[in-house]
């Protein structure tokens, strides 16, 4: 028996299908060995030597793995093809007492029969440079998290954390919010002349662009300046000064990286967490009717836009056969990967172009056409195919119109050839949307202009002067924050979505009308970090650290030296933060509740498990009580349900009649009962909806209520 060890259980059946009965495929379900949970696990004195333990929930996995490896003729370590996967293979080699320098490591960028068998035929040694780069990242993040978090918990409130990447990502959101709050709008005007030649049937719009040779695209000033310019334009003739006609081309954009896939997925109604999960399914394999478990896309954690030659050939062959030769450029389209990228893998692309989005939806079965999984596959498929298609072409006309000492501009564009937009035109649509909805500073690119000649005098119907005010930069969305992190070199493809989820789960940021805004707690954490840990909160410093981690992987730089150079200043900053008496704690919230022991008023404080009631007469009176959060009426005994916390901090809802009544629920209880079966219902609240569902597992009743409707009803 030959043993192939992988990470994700989702691709186990897919790989087993290709290898046959001589092989056993075993999934570790991620890491099996790591730094210990309840201690630092890094010896800062002994050259930052890490201590690795078998993870508590993986002891049974390791036991089974050792049993299987003892019987195996050959062992192949087929963990994910990235630095983290390389490190997991290294840990497995230590656990199983394998020679890491022997040819035991295999990788494949796509889960196909050819790719898997090719990998089996060409095993290699574990790449220690990649392992060391991952070790450096793990040790670095452990030092930052475990050293800062106790201080931040003491100075702000319990149960908080600070991280190397998450803290600077938080700073981006806080800085943007401060920019918006402090922004002072300026008044300006966009001035348009509605002109025509011999008939108002050919009316078109021209925008004021220059006054006395100076830019006037945005005419700043009050209404008096605007009125003066309008009157001046009315007194003078409008004469065609210049006409430029050319064939304009629009080139298709690059295939997806993790970041650009995340951004487009979010634009299509998914969260960053959903995009990551769905993409993982497409990579590992999806159960399809008549096909079994089938992998559909290449590895989904990449910062490269590189495409394998055989994939380019596959795309060109498909385009020529399906759309015709005119949609096929004379040479393949190539795209440049950013200098800061690791470029370890191809861009994200479909494995088999015969598996069209339509076919995929059909094979998904019931509701396949509506699923987000199908939509994400369609995006990946079309994006890849379009990137190898011909340019879209337009007849473009730009007209300059003279009016005394002023100039106006008009432009128009007519599609000549749709090219790649026949398949993928989201990018074109988004550009039009930005121009029309956000800026409105340009004339309509798709306007049809009448036949004009140089020197021709035009008629004026009217002048439209639109009052505008400058706007601050928009709040970050999940998509734009990911793009900003990528552009500034903060984190890597695998860390973008988890970083945002950490900030949301810690309640440092919160969603507001699809944007991300910092909470009061987020402001405090950011203020604390910027006061004491300036280097960690410096965007350039964080980006430079990513480059140093790349140097370990690519050049074999000593990972211990990299950590040592960071730790020297970091240790000094820790001492200052720890000794400083400054407090960032929020003041206690006053209540009208009277202390049952001394009669003073109770206040709301925040502890390890959330908010609780404490006597304001502390320390003379140390009475504390649980803060009651209404959870409805107990369906078992009729008493009140309140929010409670377990010893480990988990939130649940329990009956106040305990211990006589032991009713518990993970969600609050609704006042009404299920209209289908009569059982009690629970209620869960999201950012946009209130979801009520029946507690009876055999009953499928579920009701979704928009918060907007609820708020109107309450009003």
Order of alpha helices (4+ residues) and beta strands (2+ residues): beta-alpha-beta-beta-beta-beta-beta-alpha-beta-alpha-alpha-alpha-alpha-beta-beta-beta-beta-alpha-beta-alpha-alpha-beta-beta-alpha-alpha-alpha-beta-beta-alpha-beta-alpha-alpha-beta-beta-alpha-alpha-alpha-beta-beta-beta-beta-beta-beta-beta-beta-beta-beta-beta-beta-alpha
